[in-house]
């Protein structure tokens, strides 16, 4: 629905995705790709809020949190696999996005 691609790079408990993979034309233009990533981020925060409200009545005392960092820019993509492709990204945009995520408060989205 969001037309974004999960990236193989998982560091600690992080999950990375990119818009424009594998086909840049799938989402026409930078604005459409940014809108797709931001929309997914908002849905993720909302989903965690719903899960936490459901867990509030549990005796476990569990609360989930999500930190999100969004950054756009150039990256180098490596393709892994033959039948089903996975991507690994590196570059300044990836590093900035990771830092934005780390600096985000739980339940918030940092954008640059």
Backbone torsions as a table, in degrees:
resi	resn	phi	psi	omega
1	UNK	NA	-35.6	-177.1
2	UNK	-93.4	-15.1	178.6
3	UNK	59.6	42.6	174.5
4	UNK	-116.2	160.4	-174.0
5	UNK	-119.2	130.5	174.7
6	UNK	-69.2	138.6	179.2
7	UNK	-104.5	145.2	-175.4
8	UNK	-64.7	-21.7	-175.9
9	UNK	-67.9	105.8	173.8
10	UNK	-121.3	116.1	-179.5
11	UNK	-114.6	126.0	-176.5
12	UNK	55.3	-116.1	179.8
13	UNK	-111.8	30.8	-177.2
14	UNK	-93.8	155.2	178.1
15	UNK	-131.6	125.5	-177.1
16	UNK	-115.9	142.6	175.3
17	UNK	-139.1	163.9	-179.9
18	UNK	-140.8	147.9	174.3
19	UNK	-103.6	144.5	-179.2
20	UNK	98.8	2.2	175.9
21	UNK	-108.5	140.4	-4.4
22	UNK	-83.9	-8.8	-174.1
23	UNK	-125.2	116.2	-179.5
24	UNK	-62.3	-24.5	-178.5
25	UNK	-79.7	-11.1	179.4
26	UNK	-60.6	-39.7	173.4
27	UNK	-120.4	107.3	-173.9
28	UNK	-73.3	117.6	173.6
29	UNK	87.9	157.8	-179.0
30	UNK	-63.0	-38.4	-178.2
31	UNK	-63.5	-40.5	178.9
32	UNK	-66.5	-39.6	178.4
33	UNK	-66.5	-42.0	178.3
34	UNK	-64.4	-40.5	179.1
35	UNK	-63.2	-40.1	-180.0
36	UNK	-64.3	-45.2	-179.3
37	UNK	-66.4	-44.6	-179.9
38	UNK	-64.6	-39.7	179.3
39	UNK	-62.8	-43.3	178.2
40	UNK	-64.0	-40.1	179.1
41	UNK	-60.9	-43.0	179.5
42	UNK	-64.4	-42.4	178.8
43	UNK	-64.1	-38.9	179.4
44	UNK	-63.7	-44.7	178.6
45	UNK	-62.2	-43.4	-179.9
46	UNK	-64.3	-40.7	179.5
47	UNK	-62.6	-41.6	177.8
48	UNK	-64.4	-38.4	177.1
49	UNK	-61.7	-41.2	179.2
50	UNK	-65.8	-44.8	178.9
51	UNK	-60.9	-43.8	179.5
52	UNK	-64.0	-37.0	178.3
53	UNK	-67.4	-34.1	175.8
54	UNK	-70.2	-33.5	-179.4
55	UNK	-78.9	-15.3	-175.4
56	UNK	-56.9	-36.4	-179.4
57	UNK	-81.2	-6.6	-177.4
58	UNK	-77.5	155.4	180.0
59	UNK	-86.1	-1.3	-177.1
60	UNK	-76.7	-25.5	-178.4
61	UNK	70.3	30.9	-177.4
62	UNK	-91.3	134.7	172.5
63	UNK	-132.2	128.3	178.4
64	UNK	-95.6	151.6	177.3
65	UNK	-137.8	154.9	176.9
66	UNK	-137.1	134.7	175.2
67	UNK	-116.6	132.7	-175.5
68	UNK	-129.2	133.0	174.2
69	UNK	-124.9	131.5	-179.4
70	UNK	-122.6	129.8	175.7
71	UNK	-145.9	145.1	177.9
72	UNK	-119.5	151.3	179.4
73	UNK	161.4	-176.9	-178.9
74	UNK	-75.3	145.9	176.7
75	UNK	-146.8	157.1	175.3
76	UNK	-97.9	127.6	-177.6
77	UNK	-111.3	132.0	172.2
78	UNK	-110.5	140.1	-179.5
79	UNK	-102.2	131.7	-179.8
80	UNK	-120.9	130.7	176.3
81	UNK	111.4	164.8	179.9
82	UNK	-117.0	-42.9	-177.4
83	UNK	-90.1	-47.2	177.9
84	UNK	-124.0	118.8	-175.0
85	UNK	-77.3	140.1	168.5
86	UNK	-122.5	150.4	-177.7
87	UNK	-113.8	146.2	171.3
88	UNK	-125.2	127.3	-176.8
89	UNK	-112.5	148.1	172.0
90	UNK	-147.4	161.3	179.9
91	UNK	134.4	175.7	-177.5
92	UNK	-61.2	-39.3	-179.3
93	UNK	-62.0	-37.7	178.9
94	UNK	-67.5	-43.4	179.8
95	UNK	-64.8	-41.6	179.4
96	UNK	-65.8	-42.2	178.8
97	UNK	-60.7	-41.4	178.6
98	UNK	-63.8	-40.8	178.1
99	UNK	-67.4	-38.3	178.1
100	UNK	-62.5	-40.3	178.5
101	UNK	-64.3	-46.4	-179.2
102	UNK	-63.5	-29.2	-179.2
103	UNK	-87.8	-6.8	-177.6
104	UNK	-78.1	141.1	173.2
105	UNK	-76.1	150.0	177.6
106	UNK	-55.1	133.8	179.9
107	UNK	83.8	5.7	-178.4
108	UNK	-118.7	161.7	178.9
109	UNK	-121.5	120.9	174.8
110	UNK	-97.1	129.0	178.6
111	UNK	-123.4	145.3	174.2
112	UNK	-136.3	NA	NA
